[in-house]
Amino acid sequence: MEVLRAGATASGIYELSSSLRVFCYMSPENGSAWTLFMSQSFGNRNMVEFYRKGLSMNAPVSSSQPNWQAYRLSLQVGSTIEQLALQQ
């Protein structure tokens, strides 16, 4: 939300005040935004981090380089983002 409140309107990679680089999608329909936590392509469906590790487990994939093919934030970063959202 801090990126949206700062006036950002384009989807892309942003650095949050906590020095986390995340991909934010800015929804043009209703002025809202969301942060990409995990994404995988069908070709990566057998990666252990995606099919055998629940979201409550730490299993980061390419967390410093957000992409749509194989990406998952670490549990620590996810928790930090959650805390930032709750402060809003």
Helices and strands as residue ranges (DSSP letters): H 2-5, E 12-15, E 21-27, E 32-35, E 38-40, G 42-44, H 48-51, E 70-72, H 75-87
